[in-house]
Structures are given as C-alpha cells and as structure tokens.
Amino acid sequence: MDFIVPYNRHRAQTRTETDAVYQAMREAIVTGRLKCGVRLPSTRELAASLSLSRGTVNQVYEMLAAEGYVEATIGRGTFVAYDGISLNLPSNANHAEAVLSEWGQRIVGTAETVRRRNSMNSLLVTSGNNNNSPHFSTISFTLQGPDMDTFPMTEWKRIMYAQVREVYSHGQLGEHDAAGYLPLREAIARMLGRTRGIQADAADIAIVHGSMQAIFLLVHLLLQPGDRAVVENPGYGGTLRAMMSAGVNIVTAEIDESGLIPHNWDDVKLLLVTAGRQFPTGAVLSMTRRQHLLRWAVQRQSFIVEDDYDSEFRHRSNPVEPLKSLDTEGRVVYIGSFSKSMPFALRMGYVVLPTGLRHAFQQAQQMAEPHASGLVEQQAMAAFLQGGGYEKHLRRMKRIYARRRELLQASLSKGKLADRIKLFPADAGLHLFAEWQGSMEQYKRFLSACKQAGVEWTDGASYYVTDPRPSACFGFAHLNEERIELGVQRMHQVLKQLEL
C-alpha cells in the first residue's frame, strides 16, 4: 500500500521517532490530505514503509485514537475520524511568496495595467439592458470571430477526423519540428506567393498560436529593457502588452486616412505596423509611406513587424502589396493568421521570417515547445489548403461579408447619424471604424442609451495608447442583414430621442 506522510521533515524537528510520526500523521489529517473515512495502513505496513518498529507505530495510532483523529475497528482496520480543518497550523503554511524576476514583475504589472485600462473603458457604459421583453435581444456589433453558421463545418470535421485517424495510427506519433508541420508550411508558402506576392519557402515560415504569440516572441528576441519601439496609436492592444512586458520605451505613431504617419525615428529598433489594413481604423498604408518605412529600417538597421491580420477579406479594391513583398534587405517580419477565417478555437497563425531572424526565432520556439503542438489541427489545415477547400471558403465568405459591409456602411451614412459618425474609408476587413463628431460626454450618453436600447459595439477608445478619442468599431461578420438593419435603426432612434 502506497502511503506517504511528511515523516522526514518532522523527524528533523522533533526529539523522538514517535513524535515525528504523530506530527506527520496529524498534519496529514487536519489539512485534509487524509480525509474522513480513509482507511490507514496497518501498523505493520506503516512501520515497514518508515523503517520503524511496529511498537512505535502502535503507540502513534493509540495517541491519535485517544484524541479523536482516528477510530479503530476490530477486524476492519483503522480509519480517519476527523472531519474539519484544524486552526492550529500557522496561517502561512504552504503559502510561500514567490520572488519574481524583473521580467516576471513586469508581466504582473502589465496585466494589472491592462485590467485598469479595461475597467476604465467599461465605465463608459454604466447601465445595463433593462428591457425584459422576451422579444427583445441585444444586437452586438462588437468585434467577434467569423460567422460560423456559414463555415463548411461538415467538410472541416471530415478532414479533422481523417487526421485524427492518421496521427494516432501506428507509426504516426513521431516528433515534428517546433516550427510546425512541414506540409502546412509549404502550403502557406504557396498561398502567400499566389495571393500576397511574398516569395518564401517552408524554411522561412513558423507556425504559431495566433499573432499574439509571434509578436511576444519577436519583441523579446529583438529588444532589451529600455530600448525604443514604435507602435500605432490607435493600435492592437496585444502589441502594447508585449512591449510593456519587455520593459520597452514605447513611441507612438499617429494614424490618418493613409495609415501610419512615418517619421525618421532615431534609436528605434523595432516598428510594428498593420500596413494592409490598419487596426482598428482600416486605413491602408500608402505606397509612398511603405517605401519611407523600408528606407528607414535599412538606414537605422531596424526591423519592421507587419501584422496582416484580416486583409484576406478585401471587398472592392485590388490587394495592396505587403511590406514583406517589397522588402529586399531582410528587414520585415510578416505575421498572418487564420483567426478571421477559421473557427476561433483553432488559434493558428504563421510568421514569415527574414533569413537573419529565422534561426533565432525557431530556437526560441524550440525552447518553449521542443516539438510541434496541435499536430492534428496543423495537418487538417494543410489538407484544407492543399485540397482547395480553404480558397473556396474564402471566396464564398468574401461575397457574404461584402454585402453585410455595404449594408452597414450605407445604414450608418444616413440621416443625423451620418453627421455624428464619421466612417473611415475601408475596403477590407470585418469591421468599420468611426470617429464620433462631438464631445466625449455626448458620446458616452449615446453609448449608454444605445446599450439600454439593445445595441452595442466595441469602444474604439480602448485601442488608443495616449489621448483616446470618442470612436467606435462596428463588427459585422457575425450578423445577418436583418440584424444589421435593426441594430442601426435602434441607433437612429436613440440619437433622435437624445437630440444630440
């Protein structure tokens, strides 16, 4: 019978073997590790396991029985009788404080800062939906994932089941490169060459758990605490969190309708940009600015991380060449993701690395995950790409999302709402960004009243690093046309009632 109590620890603190066994048994009982009703080993078994005499263990059992901790029944054995937690142990028992590294302290501090910022943003809406009608439901334009009702789930399940059978069949459980499943990396390379003009091979590509993991690894690989790095303002919050966790000095770059406004930054080692479709505004970085950034990176010996998170959904204009396709000096890292086109639970992205960073990034991956994880999902995604199912799915979703986007844009551009909400021009993506034409106080009133009327959206102010402006992000991918029209109708009604 396996039975472990902290005898050796107590033996070092007590005068006799009997006291040590007693204290060890009592501690195990009162802390709940030995629960009420548990059968204890016989005195012979416990004595043998602790290399003690049976008489010593007999004496301990008698002491525990006299104090009511155990009960002995002839012919059945000895059982724990204590039911409850003792108050005699030190309050700090088993609760040692961990002394964190500087990096660990920054991680904790960053999380707390993000929590406070999110709490402040949530205060913009202080009242909930008080309409209790069973026919009333909130229409949410918040940023969400793709429309899963239109996803080819039957085909995806068939592919997944086939990969499960293959992976768990005999001989399919071998190790795989931490950079990811090779056929998937090859398929991504072909896709990028065809659709984005990026020339890369499988050796340049690493599979990651979404763009956030890639950004985090790159920031920590390239920057020291105190280094300067540029982020967009407004911009993706994950970039800011990664910078803060690395102890980086953050430089903000403002955004206009042509994307990030470039400068000749000195002593900046890294710039993170959403060139194809700026997040959250949707602005496309102009070719002139793209060339400026590339020249800057070469002159300053800096790197650019290009996050191309949802530009596969371009609705009208032709695709714009990514910075990566224009990079001839190995200064651009390209990050892509399947998060806007595949089920959210997949959590899969990829990085296209310049030669000078490839080895370091893959070594960092290998330190954390020596072998590829999520192998079934990676193999299924490779099969989906290779079989043409993914491109067929994208073509269908582009048509559906284009109709929803056009309807939302037209609905928000009517009447008094058009005077209050200035939409940023955007021909791609799954949301529209708008700036409120009025004061922050007016915007808060409108936001709160819409919430009560059963319509909500993502507050754009949460994406500003500094000087937040009253703004909104309207996601539409998950909403059908009827819900989009009804949601905007409610916004029109609220605006009319408030007389803003």
C-alpha positions as CSV (number, residue, x, y, z in Angstrom):
1,M,0.0,0.0,0.0
2,D,1.5,3.4,-1.1
3,F,1.2,5.8,1.8
4,I,3.2,9.0,2.2
5,V,3.3,11.4,5.2
6,P,5.9,14.1,5.9
7,Y,7.8,12.0,8.4
8,N,11.3,13.0,7.5
9,R,10.5,16.7,7.7
10,H,9.1,16.3,11.2
11,R,11.9,13.9,12.2
12,A,14.3,16.8,11.7
13,Q,12.3,19.0,14.1
14,T,11.3,16.5,16.9
15,R,13.2,14.6,19.5
16,T,11.8,11.1,19.0
17,E,10.6,8.9,16.2
18,T,7.2,8.6,17.9
19,D,6.7,12.4,17.9
20,A,7.7,12.7,14.3
21,V,5.2,10.0,13.1
22,Y,2.5,11.5,15.3
23,Q,3.1,15.1,13.9
24,A,3.2,13.8,10.3
25,M,0.0,11.8,10.7
26,R,-1.8,14.6,12.5
27,E,-0.8,17.2,9.9
28,A,-2.0,15.0,7.0
29,I,-5.3,14.5,8.8
30,V,-6.1,18.1,9.8
31,T,-5.0,19.6,6.5
32,G,-7.4,17.3,4.7
33,R,-4.8,15.3,2.8
34,L,-6.2,12.3,4.7
35,K,-9.9,12.8,4.6
36,C,-12.5,11.5,7.0
37,G,-13.3,7.8,6.3
38,V,-9.9,7.0,4.7
39,R,-8.5,3.6,5.8
40,L,-5.0,3.9,7.2
41,P,-2.4,1.2,6.6
42,S,-1.9,-1.4,9.2
43,T,0.7,-0.8,11.9
44,R,2.9,-3.5,10.3
45,E,2.7,-1.8,6.8
46,L,3.4,1.7,8.1
47,A,6.3,0.6,10.3
48,A,7.9,-1.2,7.3
49,S,7.5,1.8,5.0
50,L,9.1,4.1,7.5
51,S,11.7,1.6,8.7
52,L,10.5,1.8,12.3
53,S,9.4,-0.7,14.9
54,R,5.8,-1.8,14.9
55,G,5.6,-0.7,18.6
56,T,6.3,2.9,17.7
57,V,3.5,3.0,15.1
58,N,1.1,1.2,17.5
59,Q,1.8,4.0,20.1
60,V,1.1,6.7,17.5
61,Y,-2.2,5.1,16.4
62,E,-3.2,4.9,20.1
63,M,-2.4,8.6,20.6
64,L,-4.4,9.6,17.5
65,A,-7.3,7.5,18.6
66,A,-7.3,9.0,22.1
67,E,-7.6,12.5,20.6
68,G,-10.4,11.5,18.2
69,Y,-8.4,11.8,15.0
70,V,-8.8,8.1,14.1
71,E,-11.1,5.2,15.0
72,A,-10.0,1.5,15.1
73,T,-12.5,-1.3,14.4
74,I,-11.6,-4.9,15.2
75,G,-11.4,-6.9,12.0
76,R,-11.8,-3.9,9.7
77,G,-8.8,-1.6,10.5
78,T,-8.1,2.0,11.4
79,F,-10.0,4.9,9.8
80,V,-9.6,8.7,9.9
81,A,-12.4,10.1,12.1
82,Y,-11.5,13.8,12.0
83,D,-13.8,15.9,9.8
84,G,-12.8,19.5,9.6
85,I,-9.7,21.8,9.2
86,S,-7.6,22.5,12.2
87,L,-6.9,26.1,13.2
88,N,-3.6,25.2,15.0
89,L,-1.4,25.3,11.9
90,P,0.5,28.5,11.0
91,S,-1.6,30.8,8.8
92,N,1.2,30.9,6.2
93,A,1.7,27.1,5.9
94,N,2.3,26.1,2.3
95,H,1.9,29.7,1.1
96,A,5.4,30.8,0.4
97,E,5.7,34.0,-1.6
98,A,7.4,33.6,-5.0
99,V,10.2,36.1,-5.6
100,L,9.8,37.1,-9.2
101,S,12.4,38.1,-11.7
102,E,12.3,41.6,-13.3
103,W,10.6,40.1,-16.3
104,G,8.0,38.4,-14.0
105,Q,7.3,41.6,-12.2
106,R,6.8,43.4,-15.5
107,I,4.4,40.7,-16.6
108,V,2.3,41.0,-13.4
109,G,2.4,44.8,-13.7
110,T,1.4,44.8,-17.3
111,A,-1.6,42.6,-16.6
112,E,-2.7,44.9,-13.8
113,T,-2.3,48.0,-16.0
114,V,-4.3,46.4,-18.8
115,R,-7.0,45.4,-16.3
116,R,-7.3,49.0,-15.0
117,R,-7.5,50.3,-18.6
118,N,-10.2,47.9,-19.4
119,S,-12.1,48.8,-16.3
120,M,-11.9,52.5,-17.2
121,N,-13.2,51.8,-20.6
122,S,-16.0,49.7,-19.3
123,L,-17.2,52.6,-17.2
124,L,-18.3,54.3,-20.4
125,V,-21.5,52.2,-20.1
126,T,-22.7,52.1,-16.6
127,S,-26.2,50.9,-17.1
128,G,-27.3,47.5,-18.5
129,N,-30.1,46.5,-20.7
130,N,-33.3,46.9,-18.7
131,N,-35.7,45.8,-21.3
132,N,-37.1,42.4,-20.1
133,S,-39.3,41.7,-23.1
134,P,-38.9,38.2,-24.4
135,H,-38.9,39.6,-27.9
136,F,-36.1,42.0,-27.1
137,S,-32.4,40.9,-27.6
138,T,-29.2,42.9,-27.8
139,I,-27.7,43.3,-31.2
140,S,-23.9,43.3,-30.8
141,F,-21.6,45.0,-33.3
142,T,-18.7,44.1,-31.1
143,L,-15.6,42.6,-32.8
144,Q,-16.1,38.9,-32.9
145,G,-14.9,36.0,-35.0
146,P,-16.2,34.8,-38.3
147,D,-19.7,33.7,-39.0
148,M,-19.7,30.0,-38.0
149,D,-23.2,29.4,-39.4
150,T,-21.7,29.8,-42.9
151,F,-18.5,27.9,-42.2
152,P,-18.2,24.5,-44.1
153,M,-18.2,22.6,-40.8
154,T,-19.1,19.2,-42.3
155,E,-16.1,19.3,-44.6
156,W,-13.8,20.5,-41.8
157,K,-15.0,17.7,-39.5
158,R,-14.4,15.2,-42.2
159,I,-10.8,16.4,-42.6
160,M,-10.2,16.6,-38.9
161,Y,-11.5,13.0,-38.3
162,A,-9.2,11.8,-41.1
163,Q,-6.2,13.5,-39.5
164,V,-7.0,12.1,-36.1
165,R,-7.0,8.6,-37.5
166,E,-3.7,9.2,-39.3
167,V,-2.0,10.8,-36.3
168,Y,-3.0,8.1,-33.9
169,S,-2.4,5.2,-36.2
170,H,0.7,3.1,-35.9
171,G,3.9,4.9,-36.8
172,Q,2.3,8.4,-36.9
173,L,3.3,9.6,-33.4
174,G,6.9,10.7,-34.3
175,E,8.4,14.1,-33.4
176,H,7.9,17.1,-35.6
177,D,9.9,20.4,-35.9
178,A,8.9,23.1,-33.4
179,A,8.4,25.4,-36.4
180,G,5.4,23.4,-37.5
181,Y,4.1,20.6,-39.7
182,L,6.2,20.9,-42.9
183,P,3.4,20.3,-45.5
184,L,1.4,23.1,-43.8
185,R,4.4,25.5,-44.1
186,E,4.8,24.5,-47.7
187,A,1.1,25.1,-48.4
188,I,1.2,28.6,-46.7
189,A,4.3,29.5,-48.8
190,R,2.4,28.7,-52.0
191,M,-0.7,30.6,-50.8
192,L,1.4,33.7,-50.0
193,G,3.2,33.6,-53.3
194,R,-0.1,33.4,-55.2
195,T,-2.3,35.8,-53.1
196,R,0.2,38.2,-51.4
197,G,3.2,38.3,-53.7
198,I,5.5,37.1,-50.9
199,Q,8.3,34.9,-52.1
200,A,9.1,32.4,-49.3
201,D,9.7,28.8,-48.8
202,A,8.8,26.5,-45.9
203,A,12.1,27.1,-44.1
204,D,11.2,30.8,-43.7
205,I,7.8,30.0,-42.1
206,A,7.0,29.1,-38.5
207,I,3.5,28.1,-37.2
208,V,2.4,30.0,-34.1
209,H,-0.6,30.0,-31.8
210,G,-2.0,33.2,-33.3
211,S,-0.4,36.5,-34.0
212,M,0.0,37.5,-30.3
213,Q,2.5,34.7,-29.7
214,A,4.5,35.7,-32.7
215,I,4.6,39.4,-31.5
216,F,5.6,38.4,-28.0
217,L,8.5,36.2,-29.1
218,L,9.8,38.8,-31.6
219,V,9.6,41.7,-29.1
220,H,11.6,39.7,-26.5
221,L,14.1,38.4,-29.1
222,L,14.9,41.9,-30.6
223,L,14.5,44.3,-27.7
224,Q,16.3,45.0,-24.4
225,P,14.6,46.7,-21.5
226,G,14.8,50.5,-22.2
227,D,15.0,50.1,-26.0
228,R,12.7,52.3,-28.0
229,A,10.0,50.8,-30.3
230,V,7.2,52.3,-32.4
231,V,3.5,51.2,-32.1
232,E,0.4,52.6,-33.9
233,N,-1.9,54.9,-32.0
234,P,-4.7,53.7,-32.0
235,G,-3.5,50.1,-32.5
236,Y,-3.7,46.5,-31.5
237,G,-3.6,46.1,-27.7
238,G,-1.6,42.9,-27.9
239,T,1.4,44.8,-29.3
240,L,1.3,47.3,-26.4
241,R,1.1,44.4,-23.9
242,A,4.1,42.7,-25.4
243,M,6.1,45.9,-25.3
244,M,5.2,46.6,-21.7
245,S,6.2,43.1,-20.7
246,A,9.6,43.6,-22.2
247,G,10.2,46.9,-20.4
248,V,10.4,48.8,-23.7
249,N,10.1,52.6,-24.1
250,I,7.1,53.0,-26.4
251,V,7.0,55.6,-29.1
252,T,3.5,56.2,-30.6
253,A,2.9,56.9,-34.3
254,E,-0.4,58.6,-35.2
255,I,-2.8,57.4,-37.9
256,D,-4.6,59.2,-40.6
257,E,-6.6,58.0,-43.6
258,S,-3.4,56.9,-45.3
259,G,-2.3,54.8,-42.4
260,L,0.7,55.2,-40.0
261,I,2.4,58.6,-40.3
262,P,6.1,57.9,-40.6
263,H,9.0,59.8,-39.1
264,N,12.8,59.4,-39.2
265,W,12.8,57.9,-35.7
266,D,16.3,57.8,-34.0
267,D,17.3,55.0,-31.7
268,V,14.3,52.9,-32.5
269,K,15.0,49.2,-33.1
270,L,11.5,47.9,-33.9
271,L,8.3,49.1,-35.5
272,L,5.0,47.2,-35.5
273,V,2.6,48.1,-38.3
274,T,-0.7,46.9,-39.8
275,A,0.0,48.1,-43.3
276,G,-2.6,46.2,-45.3
277,R,-5.4,47.2,-43.1
278,Q,-4.6,49.4,-40.1
279,F,-6.2,48.2,-36.9
280,P,-8.6,49.5,-35.8
281,T,-9.2,52.2,-38.4
282,G,-9.0,50.1,-41.5
283,A,-6.7,52.7,-43.3
284,V,-4.4,51.2,-46.0
285,L,-0.8,52.4,-45.8
286,S,0.1,54.3,-48.9
287,M,2.9,53.1,-51.2
288,T,4.8,56.3,-50.5
289,R,4.8,55.6,-46.8
290,R,5.6,51.9,-47.3
291,Q,8.8,53.0,-49.2
292,H,9.6,55.5,-46.5
293,L,9.4,52.8,-43.8
294,L,11.5,50.4,-45.7
295,R,14.2,53.0,-46.3
296,W,14.1,54.0,-42.6
297,A,14.5,50.4,-41.5
298,V,17.6,49.9,-43.7
299,Q,19.2,53.2,-42.7
300,R,18.6,52.6,-39.0
301,Q,19.3,48.8,-39.1
302,S,15.9,48.3,-37.5
303,F,13.2,45.7,-38.0
304,I,9.5,46.1,-39.1
305,V,6.9,43.6,-37.9
306,E,4.0,43.6,-40.3
307,D,0.8,42.2,-38.9
308,D,-1.5,41.3,-41.8
309,Y,-4.4,40.1,-39.6
310,D,-7.5,40.2,-41.8
311,S,-6.7,41.7,-45.2
312,E,-7.7,38.5,-47.0
313,F,-11.2,39.9,-46.9
314,R,-10.8,42.7,-49.5
315,H,-14.2,43.7,-50.8
316,R,-13.6,46.1,-53.7
317,S,-10.1,47.4,-54.5
318,N,-7.2,45.2,-55.6
319,P,-4.9,43.8,-52.9
320,V,-2.0,46.1,-51.9
321,E,1.4,44.5,-51.8
322,P,2.5,43.8,-48.3
323,L,5.7,45.4,-47.0
324,K,7.2,42.0,-46.9
325,S,6.9,41.6,-50.7
326,L,8.7,44.9,-51.2
327,D,11.5,44.1,-48.7
328,T,14.8,43.3,-50.4
329,E,17.0,43.8,-47.3
330,G,15.6,41.3,-44.9
331,R,14.1,43.9,-42.6
332,V,10.4,42.9,-42.5
333,V,8.8,40.1,-40.5
334,Y,5.4,39.2,-41.8
335,I,2.7,37.8,-39.5
336,G,-0.5,36.1,-40.8
337,S,-3.4,34.4,-39.0
338,F,-6.3,32.2,-39.8
339,S,-8.3,33.6,-36.8
340,K,-10.7,35.6,-39.1
341,S,-11.4,32.8,-41.5
342,M,-11.4,29.7,-39.4
343,P,-13.1,28.7,-36.1
344,F,-11.7,30.7,-33.2
345,A,-10.7,27.6,-31.2
346,L,-8.1,26.7,-33.9
347,R,-5.8,29.6,-32.7
348,M,-3.3,29.2,-35.6
349,G,-1.1,31.8,-37.3
350,Y,2.2,31.9,-39.0
351,V,5.3,34.0,-39.3
352,V,7.4,34.7,-42.4
353,L,11.0,35.4,-41.2
354,P,13.9,37.1,-42.9
355,T,17.0,34.9,-43.1
356,G,18.7,36.9,-40.3
357,L,16.0,36.1,-37.8
358,R,14.9,32.6,-38.8
359,H,17.3,30.6,-36.6
360,A,16.8,32.7,-33.5
361,F,13.0,32.6,-33.8
362,Q,12.9,28.9,-34.3
363,Q,15.3,28.4,-31.4
364,A,13.1,30.4,-29.2
365,Q,10.1,28.3,-30.2
366,Q,12.0,25.2,-29.6
367,M,13.0,26.3,-26.1
368,A,9.3,26.6,-25.1
369,E,7.9,23.8,-27.3
370,P,10.5,21.3,-28.5
371,H,8.0,19.7,-30.9
372,A,5.1,21.0,-32.9
373,S,1.9,21.1,-30.9
374,G,-1.6,20.8,-32.2
375,L,-0.4,18.4,-34.8
376,V,-3.9,17.2,-35.7
377,E,-5.1,20.7,-36.4
378,Q,-1.9,21.6,-38.4
379,Q,-2.3,18.5,-40.6
380,A,-6.0,19.3,-41.1
381,M,-5.2,22.9,-42.1
382,A,-2.6,21.6,-44.5
383,A,-5.2,19.3,-46.1
384,F,-7.8,22.1,-46.2
385,L,-5.3,24.3,-48.1
386,Q,-4.0,21.7,-50.4
387,G,-7.4,20.4,-51.4
388,G,-8.7,23.9,-52.3
389,G,-11.3,23.9,-49.6
390,Y,-9.9,27.0,-47.9
391,E,-9.8,29.2,-51.0
392,K,-13.4,28.1,-51.9
393,H,-14.5,29.0,-48.4
394,L,-12.8,32.4,-48.7
395,R,-14.4,33.2,-52.0
396,R,-17.9,32.5,-50.6
397,M,-17.3,34.4,-47.4
398,K,-16.0,37.4,-49.3
399,R,-19.3,37.7,-51.2
400,I,-21.3,37.4,-48.0
401,Y,-19.2,39.8,-45.9
402,A,-19.1,42.3,-48.8
403,R,-22.9,42.5,-48.8
404,R,-23.0,42.9,-45.0
405,R,-20.3,45.6,-45.1
406,E,-22.1,47.6,-47.8
407,L,-25.4,47.4,-45.9
408,L,-23.8,48.6,-42.6
409,Q,-21.9,51.4,-44.3
410,A,-25.0,52.6,-46.1
411,S,-27.1,52.4,-43.0
412,L,-24.6,54.4,-40.9
413,S,-24.3,57.0,-43.6
414,K,-28.0,58.2,-43.4
415,G,-29.7,61.0,-41.6
416,K,-28.4,62.6,-38.4
417,L,-26.3,59.5,-37.7
418,A,-24.1,60.4,-40.6
419,D,-23.5,63.9,-39.0
420,R,-22.3,62.3,-35.8
421,I,-20.4,59.2,-37.0
422,K,-17.5,59.7,-39.5
423,L,-16.6,56.4,-41.1
424,F,-13.0,55.7,-42.0
425,P,-12.8,54.6,-45.6
426,A,-12.0,50.9,-45.7
427,D,-12.4,48.3,-48.5
428,A,-11.3,45.3,-46.5
429,G,-11.7,43.5,-43.1
430,L,-14.6,42.5,-40.9
431,H,-15.4,45.8,-39.1
432,L,-15.9,49.5,-39.8
433,F,-14.2,52.2,-37.7
434,A,-15.9,55.5,-37.0
435,E,-15.0,58.7,-35.1
436,W,-17.7,60.5,-33.1
437,Q,-18.2,64.0,-34.3
438,G,-18.8,65.7,-30.9
439,S,-17.7,65.7,-27.3
440,M,-16.7,62.7,-25.3
441,E,-19.6,63.4,-22.9
442,Q,-22.1,63.3,-25.8
443,Y,-20.5,60.0,-27.0
444,K,-20.8,58.5,-23.5
445,R,-24.5,59.4,-23.4
446,F,-25.1,57.9,-26.8
447,L,-23.2,54.7,-26.0
448,S,-25.1,54.2,-22.7
449,A,-28.5,54.9,-24.2
450,C,-27.9,52.5,-27.1
451,K,-26.9,49.9,-24.6
452,Q,-30.2,50.2,-22.9
453,A,-32.0,50.2,-26.3
454,G,-30.3,46.9,-27.1
455,V,-27.5,47.7,-29.4
456,E,-23.8,47.8,-28.6
457,W,-20.4,47.9,-30.3
458,T,-16.7,47.9,-29.4
459,D,-15.5,51.2,-27.9
460,G,-12.6,52.5,-30.1
461,A,-11.1,54.5,-27.2
462,S,-9.7,51.3,-25.8
463,Y,-7.2,51.0,-28.7
464,Y,-5.5,54.3,-28.0
465,V,-2.2,54.3,-26.2
466,T,-2.5,58.0,-25.5
467,D,-5.2,60.7,-25.9
468,P,-8.2,58.4,-26.5
469,R,-10.9,59.8,-28.8
470,P,-14.6,59.0,-28.9
471,S,-14.7,56.3,-31.5
472,A,-16.3,53.0,-32.4
473,C,-15.7,49.7,-34.1
474,F,-18.7,48.1,-35.7
475,G,-18.1,44.4,-36.4
476,F,-20.5,42.8,-39.0
477,A,-19.2,39.4,-39.9
478,H,-21.3,37.5,-37.4
479,L,-24.6,39.4,-38.1
480,N,-27.0,38.7,-40.9
481,E,-28.6,41.6,-42.9
482,E,-31.8,41.7,-40.9
483,R,-29.9,42.1,-37.6
484,I,-27.6,44.8,-39.1
485,E,-30.6,46.9,-40.3
486,L,-32.4,46.5,-36.9
487,G,-29.3,47.5,-34.9
488,V,-28.7,50.7,-36.9
489,Q,-32.4,51.5,-36.7
490,R,-32.1,51.4,-32.9
491,M,-29.1,53.8,-33.1
492,H,-31.1,56.2,-35.3
493,Q,-34.0,56.1,-32.8
494,V,-31.7,56.7,-29.8
495,L,-30.0,59.7,-31.5
496,K,-33.3,61.2,-32.3
497,Q,-34.5,60.8,-28.7
498,L,-31.3,62.3,-27.2
499,E,-31.4,65.3,-29.7
500,L,-27.7,65.4,-29.8
